[in-house]
Amino acid sequence: MKTKDLLIFILAFGLCLSGVASGETWFEENFEGETIGDMPSQWELFGGAEGQGAEVVEDPLDPNNNVFFVNSPVWVGDLPEGAWAPKDQSFLEWTDYIFEGDFMVDDPTKLFAYNYRATDYDNLLHCNTRRWETGLIGLYKRENGEWSGTVIEVQHPTEANVWYTVQVIAEGDHHILKIKEENDQTDFAEIDPIIEVDAVGTDLDVGTINVMSYGYVDDIIVYVGEKAVQPGGKSATTWAGIKDNYRR
């Protein structure tokens, strides 16, 4: 290896290590090692109607991959759609963070939602994908048990039976949402937001993430700073990928 190439290689590795040092992961889940047919061990019903429940299943597109399936797409009596959240109670101190997660639906008539900054089911920010045929994605507020308003709705094309990855950046009142197909290797830093808005007039300043209504979920991570370099997984930057980029 030439000296110049070696220096570039060392610099790239050093930058990776600095990313590890400057980031902190608060929660991470890929559902591997969980038992098919069971509720994943780190999760519980957060509120709303349990419906058909939630369980670990095989990825419909890859039987070698475990994913989380939630199935509560309709109200039951006066209970809205169900939501599931991590059992980790440290979320009560979560304020500003970056959240990423994969999702897919096999029925385009069903609503899928990731919630964030949720202290309980009655107080949360609700980011959902619905009306898949028209590609409607929105950010909504639920406060004191009432849906208190639409923050913003946008048109963005989405399809059933396609895995997507969403990223939400919550910094004070400023919220940024990005989305891409899960197999798109483009870094989120290079993707334009589909939503960038100030969610003002709300006390929703702290809380966890939820999975709500109907759909398949995988590779969830909540972190601050840089996302850590890890040995593998869809949600991680991998050393093999760095080496591949270097070889190019």
N, C-alpha and C positions, 0 to 999 in steps of 0.2 A: 504494500500500500504506500502510495506517495505521501510525502510529509504534508502537503497541502490538503490532500484528501483525509489524512488522519486527523488533522486539526479540525476540519469540518465535522468529521464523525464525532470527535470528543466534544465539540461545542454543542452538537445536537443532543448528545447524551446528557450533557450538563444542563441544558434547558429543560429536558424531561425531569431531571432530578429536582430542579428548582420548582417545577410545577407541583411535584409531590409535596415539597416543603411548604408551598404557599397556599395549599388547598386543604380543606377539612371535610370529610364525608360524615353527614349526620345520620343518614339512613340509606340502606341499599338492599335490594331484593331481586333475585332472578328465579326463585321458585325451584331451582334444582335441589335435589336431595329431599324434597317434600313428597308425601305419599299421594299418588293419584286418587282422587275421590274424597280427600280430606280438605278441611280448611287449612290454609298455610299457617304454620306455627306462630309467625310473627304478626298475624292479622286477626281482627275481630269485627263484628258488626258494629258500626258507629252510630247508626240510627236509621229511621225509616222502616219501610216494610221489608221483611226478609225475602219475600217472594219465593222463587225457586231455590234461593240460597246461593252459596258461592263455594267453589272448590278448585283444587288443582286438577288440571286436565292436560292431555297431550295437545300440543299445538296442532290445530287442524291442518296447517301447511307443512309441519315438520314433526313427525311422531317421536323423534328423538329429543324434543325440546319440551320441558314442562312450562306451563303458563297458568295464570290465575283467571278463572272464568266467573264473572258475577252475573246474576240473572234475576233482576228485580225491576222489570221495565215499566210497571204500571202501579198506580196507587192501589192500596188495599184499605178500604174504608176511608178514614181520615189520615192515613199514613202515606206520605209520598214514597217515591222510589227509594230503595235501600242504598246505603253507602257503607263501605268497608274501609278501615284505616289501620295503620300500625298500632300494636299494643303499647309501644314505647311512649310513656307519658312525658318524656322530655320535650315533646312537641309543644307543650304549654309555654315553652321559652323560645320557640322558633319565631324569628321575626323576618329578617331579610335573608333570602336564600335563593338558590337556583334548583329547580326541580325538572327532572327529565323522566319520561316514561314512554314505553311502547304500548300501542293499543290497536285493536282490530275488531270489527264486527262482521258477522256473516249474514245479518238481516238488516238491510238499509232502512227499514221502517222503525228501528229502535234507536233511542237516544243513548249516547255514551258520554260520560263526563268524568273528568278529573277535577276534584275540588282541592283548594289549597287555602292556607291561612284559616283553617277550620279549628275553632276551639271546641265546638260540639256541632251536632247536626243542624241546630237552629241558627248558627252563626258561621258563615263561610263565604268564600268567593268560588264561583261555580263556572268552570270553563268547559263548555260542552260542544260536541259535534252532533248535529241532528239534521234532518232533511238532507240525507246524504246525496240524493239525486240532484239537489240544487247547491250542495256544498255550503250550508250555513254553519258557521262557527261563531260562538258568542261568549261573552264574559258577563256574568250576572251576580247579583248580591242576594244573600239570604241573611236576614238579621231579625233576631227575636222571633224566630219561627215563621217569618213571612218573607216571600220573595219580594224584595224591596226595590227592584229595578234592574233594567238592562244597562250595563256599563257601555257595551258596544257589541254590535253584530256585524260580521263581514261575510262576504261570499268567498269561499275557497274550495276548490274541487277536492272531493274525497270519494273513495270507492269502497264498497264492501269487499271482504276477503283480501284486503291489502293491509299489511302492517305499516303503521306510521309511528314516528317518534315525535313527541311534543316537548318543547322546552318552555318553561315559565320562569322569568326572572322577576322577582318581587323585591323592590328597593323602595322602602317607604311607601308613598302613594303611587309611585311609578311602576307600571307593570308592562312587561314585554312578553309576547307569546310568539313562538316560532314553531313551524311544523315542517316535516319532510318525510318521505318514505323511508322506512327503517333500513332498507338496503342502500340508501344514498350515503356515500362516505364523506360527503361535504361537511366540513366543520361548521357547527352552528354559528360561529363567529362570522362566517362568510354568507350566511343566509339572512335575507331581509325579514323583518318581523311582519306577521300578518295582522298583529294587534300591538299597538304601543299607545298606552293611555294612562292618564292619571285618574285613579279610582278615589276621588275625593268624596267628602261627606259621609265617611264610613268609619266605624270603630274597629274594622277587621284588620288589626295590625299584627296578629300573632296566631300561630296554629299549625296544625299538621296537614298532610295531604290525604285525600280519600279517592277511592274508586267507586263510581256510582252508576246505577241503573243496569246497563246491559253491555257486555262485551268481554273481550280477551285482553289480558294485561301481561306485560313482561318487562324486565330490566328497568326497574324503578330506582332512581338515585336522587337524594337530596344532599346538596353540598354548598359550601361557600368557597370563594376564591377559585382556584383552578381545579378541574376534575383530576383526581390522582391517576397516574399511570399504574395499570394493574396487569397481571399476567394473562388476562383473557377476558372474553365476554363482550357482548354487543355494546354494553354501556361504557366500555373502557377503551382508552387509547392504549394500544399494545406495543410492546417493544418490537415484536415482529413487524408490525406496520411501519414503525419508524425505520427499521432496517430496510424494509422494502422501498420506502420513499428515498432513502439514501442511495440504494443501488440504482434507482432510476436517474 
